[in-house]
């Protein structure tokens, strides 16, 4: 059997870890089958415990933008580890990566490092509430900002509605302060502001969504959110955990020329180690402890190994003026090839793409929000996922995820992938 060792390891894991995984999406629940256990990875390739080589289009959900085991990152971590792994005291490397991040991203004066994207987004909302003195937040159905209670809120239907918890353990008290709108729907956001005059502390948004598949903002959407926040004195939080340092040096703020008030980071900023961060202009960050009253803390925040990994990766991205164009061109090439292959077999599909984020939806209508993403033929996606896996290609184990392209991919890898799509498409 092709995944015998992974199956055995999954059985052992299930005996001591809930669902056998430390993050649910890894369990393949959305696509069925046994999750793949990775033995090692290098460049664009994963090597699983059964000796299969897979071309990786997830790249740890974004961080591996220059490939797995990227030498400068590995060497930086080894070098740091020899000098101790954690002190709970300030170190110079934290300032170095902070200075670099602030130099790369517009509209931020200061940055606070934490240990995950969840922590970054959770802390950003608390800071926005502390800064504005208001309590409610607006998020978008289908956008994911981590597993903090305020974010695990699912509307009933797509229109403006009070949130209701979509996870046990989230209280009604929490849910009432999270209001939902459909992504790309400015009218719904306007209605929420009208119905909650002077109560909205912030909008938190994935400025290019990646948790419903990849969904770009429609023209005017981000500009409209900016204008509504200015009118209603609310904070605009860009959750750039996925897009930060991936879509451009300065992320979506640079790509679309829109100013956020607070920006959240994760994934790439840590070079594959546990790092999240949130950043803003001094007027807002001065409210954060110990400078200000909004409390936030973390034993391993600014961990020297994680900072060294992130600093090495951001340095490489910052010094290469062509990397983002190369990534965008490779993703466009993949898009064209996959679409041609699927069209050959008249497979209804739509492909969304921004920079090095891309997703395939088996739907003949545009995918612009959660409802249209959910409308796609996701049974067909399951068959596609397993066909690609058997062909040696690892794509997102869910239709509600984006793929993440790494610059380590060669055009031969892309052609191999396109050929695999063609071979799988004929049986879809
Ligand atoms: P983490 O806490 O998982 O580091 O980050 C949460 C988060 C926040 N914001 C955005 C836009 C995110 O995409 C994420 C996490 N992304 C998922 C992938 N869709 C992580 C994978 C997982 O949950 O295992």
Boltz pocket constraint, residues with backbone or C-beta under 6 A from the ligand:
constraints:
  - pocket:
      binder: B
      contacts: [[A, 23], [A, 24], [A, 25], [A, 26], [A, 61], [A, 115], [A, 116], [A, 117], [A, 118], [A, 119], [A, 121], [A, 144], [A, 145], [A, 146], [A, 147], [A, 206], [A, 210], [A, 211], [A, 239], [A, 240], [A, 241], [A, 242], [A, 266], [A, 267], [A, 275], [A, 276], [A, 400], [A, 401]]
      max_distance: 6.0
